[in-house]
């Protein structure tokens, strides 16, 4: 009970903070005003990247024991990026549950820590858009194309960006 | 223009590069109407304007009220590119030419791969191509019709190469290279490689493998070394301008790091110097404060008042913002550096060496700095304290490992010894208490006990509180 209260309070506070002092690059709100655990995010494609000019909609779902456990982030807009699963789930290390990685890829410091906020997460996502990490790709096809056939990758992303702006 | 009805609210707008306020009644306006009003403010036509609020793109036909816009909130104004169609057409044509040229040479590695690797160990690298050049740029350059025409004539390429004096000298010394260059098919192949990054990468991989194989043969290492000296080194310097400045800079850096170039003809077996290692010899008077060069003396409040605990609410006044501003522009940091005098600063900062690149992108540095700042303030209140519950220290230059790595390129850092804190718990834990309060723990006495038990770490304190509440 107290724990739920804590996460809800924390999330409300972050939301209030973000609507008053927005951060460059994204805009955040609730899907349903009654449920503070479901957020709606609009990521504006970062300038001077392939994703520039795109409007990428994503849903962020927080667990009840936030901030001890990380939220999950899923793009609703179609996405083509090495670190985004074909179903839209975002794969970045800070969104992985805390503790050591059993594959030895990331150490605890790179993974989720309770000090992360919506803002730090989304800034990581925006930086991910500008520089994909193809070492542990979530979307193998996209990573392969990014590495081996960059023009095709670029073309595909530009098509997505165009489509996302025509809403 | 602006509404003056009683329901009107002031809403902030953020457009690229500028913010402004606009006063209107959300119930009265549709998004479309709002856009039309904003065109005068932003000079973006309503058709290519998008409004983003609360994670949503506002739709033209809805009223603004529907999105729950409230006073003081911010709406993003984004311009979308209008001439998409033209752009698209241009892109399509360039990509088709690219694919058509990449299609032709792909058969090459299989047919002549084997003899090429042995005959031309420096294949892909011969003209210095592929080193430090963006393959995309390279390709577009190589695809320009004029250059293609030029390079399709081996004669021209050869004369171009012979014009470089270092190259000519080398060819005179090593007639076998002259043969390679005289072979038109070789030149054509190299051009193909430069055009096609896939092929180039493949060739480089083959090269690496060939060299590695060579190295395992007895005596192979010596052979490789000879090859390097006779071919690769002169080739590299032929590709570069003989830049006296960089030579001098290199020498000064070597001097600074106390390294000597190895005697001619011997293998350099000394370990690479660590540029960030503390240098004891002439530095003992200065405690290597990483910020010493950045701040004019006296800006840093080194009192027992923790800047962090008090300044979270007023972060703008924290000393970090000045760090950020000074590192964000290379010129300021350099100028503050210089005020300490060239002799002094060259001891503990790599900046003043002429010709030495500054950590290049100021924007990148600023972003690093911001992340560091954020992490720093967070880590400070959590992990730092849990590590040292008793000597919960107040000096802002705590040996925070993250910040140290961030800052170390700007000077060599050894933190001053942490000071013992004697403040009462209310002051000491003020920030944590406030956070606990915000999370719904209102019993201050209990909170203090929890923080003591957790050594100041909020998360652990919450755990403690929850356990003791149930």
Contacts between the chains, C-beta under 8 A, distances in Angstrom:
chain1	res1	chain2	res2	distance
A	2	B	440	6.9
A	2	B	465	8.0
A	2	B	466	5.9
A	2	B	469	6.5
A	3	B	466	6.6
A	5	B	439	7.7
A	5	B	440	5.1
A	6	B	439	4.6
A	6	B	440	6.1
A	6	B	462	6.9
A	9	B	438	6.5
A	9	B	439	5.5
A	9	B	440	5.6
A	10	B	438	7.8
A	10	B	439	6.4
A	13	B	438	6.3
A	19	B	54	7.0
A	19	B	70	7.8
A	19	B	73	4.9
A	19	B	74	7.0
A	20	B	72	6.3
A	20	B	73	7.2
A	20	B	74	7.7
A	21	B	74	8.0
A	22	B	14	6.6
A	22	B	74	4.5
A	22	B	76	7.4
A	24	B	14	7.9
A	27	B	52	4.8
A	27	B	53	6.2
A	27	B	54	6.3
A	27	B	55	5.4
A	27	B	56	7.7
A	27	B	76	5.7
A	28	B	54	6.9
A	28	B	55	5.1
A	29	B	53	7.2
A	29	B	54	2.6
A	29	B	55	4.0
A	29	B	56	6.5
A	30	B	54	7.5
A	33	B	68	7.4
A	39	B	55	6.8
A	40	B	54	7.1
A	40	B	55	3.5
A	40	B	56	6.4
A	41	B	55	4.9
A	42	B	52	5.1
A	42	B	55	4.7
A	42	B	56	6.1
A	42	B	57	6.5
A	44	B	52	6.8
A	44	B	76	6.8
A	44	B	78	6.1
A	53	B	80	5.8
A	53	B	81	5.8
A	55	B	50	6.7
A	55	B	52	7.0
A	55	B	57	5.6
A	55	B	78	7.6
A	57	B	55	7.4
A	57	B	56	7.9
A	57	B	57	7.9
A	67	B	459	7.8
A	68	B	459	7.2
A	114	B	382	7.5
A	114	B	459	5.2
A	115	B	375	7.5
A	115	B	378	3.7
A	115	B	379	6.9
A	115	B	382	6.0
A	120	B	371	8.0
A	120	B	374	6.5
A	123	B	371	7.6
A	148	B	198	6.8
A	150	B	135	8.0
A	150	B	136	6.6
A	151	B	95	5.1
A	151	B	98	5.6
A	151	B	99	7.5
A	152	B	95	7.7
A	155	B	91	6.6
A	155	B	95	6.0
A	158	B	88	8.0
A	158	B	91	6.8
A	162	B	84	5.7
A	162	B	88	7.6
A	165	B	50	7.2
A	165	B	80	4.5
A	165	B	81	7.9
A	167	B	57	5.5
A	167	B	59	7.9
